[in-house]
C-alpha cells in the first residue's frame, strides 16, 4: 500500500558534520554543526527518546542531519528517502497522536518542533481522524557578523504526508471479508436450495412423463412453450446488451492497466484519457454483441439497431457533458474543457468509435447464428396467472439490488472520497476484488429471482433479468444523495450539478453493465434447466 514516503526535511542536504564550531565563529561557506537530539510526547517532558528511535530515514551519520553552510541560502533539497512498512507507519501515527515533538541543535542552539498534527475536523470518532506527518521544515537563521545568533523554524501542513491510510487498509480488508462472506452465503444458499429444488423438480417431471402423458403440467415446466418467446422492444433490448458488454470490457481493461501500474495516482488526466481511448477502441464489441443478439431475435433493421446502440450510453453522457461544461464556462472554472479538447474527443468518436461500431455490426451480420432454444415456442403465449404485489418488477428490483450493493457499500465511500474529495485512491487490487464480487453476486441473485419467477409461471423473464441485474445502479444513484447530504460539504449550483450529473451517468453505466451480467447468467441458467427435461 505504501509505495514510499518522503521523510525528509527538504531544506537540508545530507552530508557530513560541519566545521569545528568550538568557538562558534565561521567564515562564509563553512559548515555549521547541525544534529538531531531527542523526541518525546509534548505533555510528558520527562519522557524522551533518541530521535532515531522512531523509524525516520537518516543520512550517513546518525545524528548529523545535513549541511547548512554559514551565510549561504539553501533551496529545498531532500536528504534521504525511506519506504515505510505498515508497522512503522503505525509507530509514527501513534507518535503524532501523542503530540510528539523533536529537539535539534544548530551550532548548539536548540530548537523544537512537532512531528505532525491530528486533523479532527469536527469528528468525534478517533477512527475518523486524519494523521499528518510533517516532511518539510522552513529554516530562518539570523547572523551577527561571524556568529549564528538565532534560528527559527516553521511547519507547513500542506507539505505533509497522510499516515492514516493503513487504518483505511484495515477497513478495506474488512470490506473484502464482509463481501466474501456475502458471496459464500449466497453461493451456499443457491447451491443448497436451488439445486435441491431443481433435483426434486427433475425427479417429479420425469415421473410425470412415465406415469401419465396427458397429466397437467405445473411450475416452470408448464411454460416451456413460452419461456423462449422473444421479448418486446428487440432493438432496445439488444442495444442494452451491446452497451453493457462494452462497458464491462472497458472496466476490465481499466483494471488490467491499473493493476500493472500504468496509472499514477496523482495524475488523473492519464486515467480519463485512458477511459476515452479504451471506450473508443471497444466500441466494436458493442456493435458485434448488439447486432448478433438483434439478428438472433429475428430483427430486420439492424442498421437502426446499430445507431441506437452507439447512442444509448454516449448520447446521455454527451448531453450531460455539454450542459455541465457550459455551467463551468459560465463560472469561469478550470473544470471547463477547452474547445480544442472537445474537438479531439469528437474526432475520436467520429474516426474511431463509429467505424469500429459499424465494423462490429457487419462482422456479426456476416457470422449470423440462430438463437439456441432447447424448447419450441408455441404460436400463442399463455396467460400469466395473477401474482402478489411482491412479485412485481419494482419489489423484485429492490431485492435484487440490495445484496450486490451491500457488498460494495464500504468501498463506495473511498471511491467517492477520491473522485469528489481530496483523498488519493491507490489500492486497485482491493477495488478489483470488490468488482469481481459485485459481478458474481449480481449473477447469482438474478438467477435466483429468475427461477422464482418461472416457478409461478411468469415467462416474461428477459427484461426482468436485465432490470434486476441493473438495479444496483439505482442503489448507487440513491447513495449519491446520501453521500452529498451526509458525508460531504459540497454546495453551490455548479458543484451540485457536476456531482449529480456525472454520477447519474455513472449509475446508468452500471445499470447497463450489471443488467447485461444478470441477463447472461439467467440465459445460461434457463437454457440449462430446460435442456434437462423433455419438452414437447
Secondary structure as the mmCIF struct_conf table of DSSP 4:
data_model
#
loop_
_struct_conf.conf_type_id
_struct_conf.id
_struct_conf.beg_label_comp_id
_struct_conf.beg_label_asym_id
_struct_conf.beg_label_seq_id
_struct_conf.end_label_comp_id
_struct_conf.end_label_asym_id
_struct_conf.end_label_seq_id
STRN STRN1 UNK A 5 UNK A 5
TURN_TY1_P TURN_TY1_P1 UNK A 10 UNK A 10
STRN STRN2 UNK A 11 UNK A 11
STRN STRN3 UNK A 13 UNK A 13
BEND BEND1 UNK A 19 UNK A 19
BEND BEND2 UNK A 22 UNK A 23
TURN_TY1_P TURN_TY1_P2 UNK A 28 UNK A 29
STRN STRN4 UNK A 31 UNK A 31
STRN STRN5 UNK A 34 UNK A 41
TURN_TY1_P TURN_TY1_P3 UNK A 42 UNK A 43
TURN_TY1_P TURN_TY1_P4 UNK A 45 UNK A 46
STRN STRN6 UNK A 48 UNK A 50
HELX_RH_3T_P HELX_RH_3T_P1 UNK A 51 UNK A 53
BEND BEND3 UNK A 54 UNK A 54
BEND BEND4 UNK A 60 UNK A 63
STRN STRN7 UNK A 64 UNK A 64
STRN STRN8 UNK A 67 UNK A 67
STRN STRN9 UNK A 69 UNK A 69
TURN_TY1_P TURN_TY1_P5 UNK A 70 UNK A 71
STRN STRN10 UNK A 77 UNK A 77
STRN STRN11 UNK A 82 UNK A 82
HELX_LH_PP_P HELX_LH_PP_P1 UNK A 83 UNK A 85
HELX_RH_AL_P HELX_RH_AL_P1 UNK A 86 UNK A 97
TURN_TY1_P TURN_TY1_P6 UNK A 98 UNK A 99
STRN STRN12 UNK A 100 UNK A 106
TURN_TY1_P TURN_TY1_P7 UNK A 107 UNK A 108
STRN STRN13 UNK A 109 UNK A 114
BEND BEND5 UNK A 115 UNK A 115
STRN STRN14 UNK A 116 UNK A 119
TURN_TY1_P TURN_TY1_P8 UNK A 121 UNK A 122
HELX_RH_3T_P HELX_RH_3T_P2 UNK A 126 UNK A 128
STRN STRN15 UNK A 130 UNK A 134
STRN STRN16 UNK A 137 UNK A 144
TURN_TY1_P TURN_TY1_P9 UNK A 145 UNK A 146
STRN STRN17 UNK A 147 UNK A 155
TURN_TY1_P TURN_TY1_P10 UNK A 157 UNK A 158
BEND BEND6 UNK A 159 UNK A 159
STRN STRN18 UNK A 160 UNK A 162
HELX_RH_AL_P HELX_RH_AL_P2 UNK A 165 UNK A 189
HELX_RH_PI_P HELX_RH_PI_P1 UNK A 190 UNK A 194
HELX_RH_AL_P HELX_RH_AL_P3 UNK A 195 UNK A 211
TURN_TY1_P TURN_TY1_P11 UNK A 213 UNK A 214
HELX_LH_PP_P HELX_LH_PP_P2 UNK A 215 UNK A 217
HELX_RH_3T_P HELX_RH_3T_P3 UNK A 219 UNK A 223
TURN_TY1_P TURN_TY1_P12 UNK A 224 UNK A 228
HELX_LH_PP_P HELX_LH_PP_P3 UNK A 229 UNK A 231
BEND BEND7 UNK A 232 UNK A 233
HELX_RH_AL_P HELX_RH_AL_P4 UNK A 234 UNK A 259
TURN_TY1_P TURN_TY1_P13 UNK A 260 UNK A 261
BEND BEND8 UNK A 263 UNK A 263
TURN_TY1_P TURN_TY1_P14 UNK A 265 UNK A 266
HELX_RH_AL_P HELX_RH_AL_P5 UNK A 268 UNK A 281
TURN_TY1_P TURN_TY1_P15 UNK A 282 UNK A 282
HELX_RH_AL_P HELX_RH_AL_P6 UNK A 283 UNK A 296
TURN_TY1_P TURN_TY1_P16 UNK A 297 UNK A 298
BEND BEND9 UNK A 300 UNK A 300
HELX_RH_AL_P HELX_RH_AL_P7 UNK A 302 UNK A 312
TURN_TY1_P TURN_TY1_P17 UNK A 313 UNK A 313
HELX_RH_AL_P HELX_RH_AL_P8 UNK A 314 UNK A 330
TURN_TY1_P TURN_TY1_P18 UNK A 331 UNK A 332
TURN_TY1_P TURN_TY1_P19 UNK A 334 UNK A 335
BEND BEND10 UNK A 336 UNK A 336
HELX_LH_PP_P HELX_LH_PP_P4 UNK A 337 UNK A 338
HELX_RH_AL_P HELX_RH_AL_P9 UNK A 339 UNK A 348
HELX_RH_PI_P HELX_RH_PI_P2 UNK A 349 UNK A 353
HELX_RH_AL_P HELX_RH_AL_P10 UNK A 354 UNK A 366
TURN_TY1_P TURN_TY1_P20 UNK A 367 UNK A 367
BEND BEND11 UNK A 374 UNK A 375
HELX_LH_PP_P HELX_LH_PP_P5 UNK A 376 UNK A 378
BEND BEND12 UNK A 379 UNK A 380
HELX_LH_PP_P HELX_LH_PP_P6 UNK A 381 UNK A 386
HELX_RH_3T_P HELX_RH_3T_P4 UNK A 389 UNK A 391
BEND BEND13 UNK A 392 UNK A 392
HELX_RH_AL_P HELX_RH_AL_P11 UNK A 393 UNK A 419
BEND BEND14 UNK A 420 UNK A 422
HELX_RH_AL_P HELX_RH_AL_P12 UNK A 428 UNK A 455
TURN_TY1_P TURN_TY1_P21 UNK A 456 UNK A 457
HELX_RH_AL_P HELX_RH_AL_P13 UNK A 461 UNK A 482
HELX_RH_PI_P HELX_RH_PI_P3 UNK A 483 UNK A 487
BEND BEND15 UNK A 492 UNK A 492
HELX_RH_AL_P HELX_RH_AL_P14 UNK A 493 UNK A 531
TURN_TY1_P TURN_TY1_P22 UNK A 532 UNK A 532
BEND BEND16 UNK A 533 UNK A 533
#
